[in-house]
Amino acid sequence: MRSSRIQQVLLSMLLALFPPAWASDPASVSPAGSSAAQPLFEDVAIENRLNHLSRELRCVVCQNESLSESPAELAGAMRQEIRDLMKAGKTDAEVLGFLTARYGDFVLFRPPFKPLTYLLWLGPFLFLGFGALVWYVALRARRTFQGEPVSSAQLAAAARLLEDKP
């Protein structure tokens, strides 16, 4: 009984010393010291647009995650910047234009088809065509291969080799 009481006291002291991560944000702590729920967004329409758009954008830090999934600090800053642009009345196309001007086509999961990205879009088809060409040439060479006929002297030499084996 006494040890469980000690454990409870130690646990409460640890929780007091190491508050949860969401309470460490100064913006989420009320003046009285208790954590107050802060709304994540002010306008539902803007947040819906942001969520849709951030799934189409690549995190420039993580590079393999969408902007909506990335936990990187820069991704959070980019989401906030998108939110600010949308609040300023920019359309999705204008926001995408701003981001591609700043970060390049790399920020888009589906880059546009233009001379700079031709190899990106056509590369898989070029590799497939090259592989088909190599396969065709190898099959054709295999079909046209004519081996030299074996002479009777070569057959006799092979027979002697086989007879010499114990």
N, C-alpha and C positions, 0 to 999 in steps of 0.2 A: 504494500500500500504506500509506504513512504517513498520507495523508488519511483513509482509511477507519478507521484506528486512532484518529485524532483525533475523527472523527465518533462512534465508539463511546464514547469517553470523555465527549464532550459530551452524548450521549444519556443515558448513565448518570448524569451529574451533574444533568441536567434531571429525570430520573425520581426522583432522590433529593430534589431540591428541591420538586417538585410531585407528591406521592404521589397515588394514585388516590382518588377521592371516597369510596369505601366504607371506606378505611383512615383517613379523617379523623374518623370517628365514635369518640369515646373509649370507647364501650361495646364496640366491635368490635376493639379493640387489646389484645392480651395484655400482661402486665407486661414480657415480654422484648422487646417492640417489634414482634413479628411479628403480622400480622393473623390472628386465629383465627375460624373459622366459628362464627357464633352461630345457634342455631336460631330460625327465624322464629315458631314457635308451640310451645306446650307440649302442647296438647290438640287432636287432629285433629278431633274432633267439633265443638268450639267454632269452630275455623277454618272448617270447612265451613259451619256456620250463619252465621258472619260473612260469608263470601264470598257466600252466597245472599242474605243480608239487605242487604249493601252494594250489590248490583246493583239492588235495589229503591229505594234511597235516592239522593237528589240531593245533590251537593256544594253547600253554600251559598255557596262562593266562586266556583267555576267555573260553576255553575248549569245547564250543559248536559251535564255529565258525571255518571256515576254515582259514588258514593262509592268504589267499588272501583277505578275508573279514574283518579281525580283525583290529581295529584301535589301538591296544595296541602297546606301544613302543617296547616291546620285539618282537612282531610279525614283526615290521619293521626291527629290527636288524636281525631277522632270515631270512627275505627275502633278506637283503643285504648280509648275509653270504652265502646264497644259490647262489646268483648272483656272488659272488666272487669265490665260488667253481666251478661254471660253466665256468667262465672266465679262471680259471686255467686248464680247460680241463677235469673236472670230468664228468662222465656219470650220468644219472639220478639215476641209481642203486647205484652208489658210493655216491651220495649226500644223498639218502635215508639211506644208511648204516651209514654214518656219523651222520645223525640226530637221528637215532634210537640208535646208540651207546651213544650219548650224552643225549637224552631225554627219551629213552625207547620206547617200542611199543605204548605207549599212544599217541605219536605224529602222528601216522598213523590213518586215519579214517577207514581203512580196515586192522586191524592187521593180521599177518600171523597165519595160523593154526598150532600151536605147543603146546606141553604139558602145557605150562604156560597159554595159551589162550583157552584151550579146553572148559572150563566152559563158557567162553564168547560166543563161537560159538555154543555150544550144549545146553546151559542153556534154551533157549526158547523152544526147543524140549523136554527137560526133564520136564519143567513145563507143557507143553501141554500133555505129556504122563501121568504125575501124575494127572492132572485134569480129563483126560479120565478114568483113573483107579478109581478115587473117584466116578465119575459119574456112571461107570459100577457097582461098589459095591453097591452104593445107590439104583440103579434100581433093582438089583438082590435081595437085602434085602427087597425091597418093594413088589416084586412079590412073594417072599416066605413067607411073613408075613401072618400068619393064626391067626385071632382073635379068642378068646374063644367064644363058642356059648353062647347066652344070655339065662339064665334060666327063667322059668315062674315066679319065685319069684322076680327076678329083674325086669321083665316086669310089674308085679303087683305093685311093689314099685314105678316105674316110672309113672304109671298111677295114683297112689294116689297123687304123687307130682303135676302132672298136674291138677288134680281135685281140689286141695287145693288152687290154684291160683285164685284170684278174677277176 
